[in-house]
Amino acid sequence: MQRLPQLTIEEIMVIAGIPQEELRHTRAAQDWLAAGRKEGRQEGRQEEAASVALRLLNRRCGPLGDPTSARIQALPLEQLEALTEALLDFHGPDDLATWLTANT
């Protein structure tokens, strides 16, 4: 597929001689689907962790500005999880600013 980026899936299937309805049952297609599911789960976990962190931070620190919210949403999952734990000890927005400076 990478060698023929200009072709559609239908054109590649004609060249390979594989009926499109049978493509889904090939090992390659199963591997692609599994990789896509894994990537989707990771993205979902990332988005949910950012959402939880932002909701909790809004309660603990007050409304966050757009730049701060964007900065938090861009954190990797591991840092979002660490932030969610750390914010339990925050007393206000200064603690958040200090954490972001130290951890990003």
Long-range contacts (C-beta under 8 A, 24 or more apart in sequence): 42-77, 45-77, 46-76, 46-77, 46-80, 49-77, 49-80, 49-81, 49-84, 50-75, 50-80, 52-84, 53-80, 53-83, 53-84, 53-87, 56-84, 56-87, 57-87, 57-90, 57-96, 60-87, 60-90, 60-92, 60-96, 61-87, 61-90, 61-92, 61-93, 61-95, 61-96, 62-92, 62-93, 64-93, 64-96, 68-96, 68-100, 71-100, 71-104, 72-100, 75-104, 79-103, 79-104
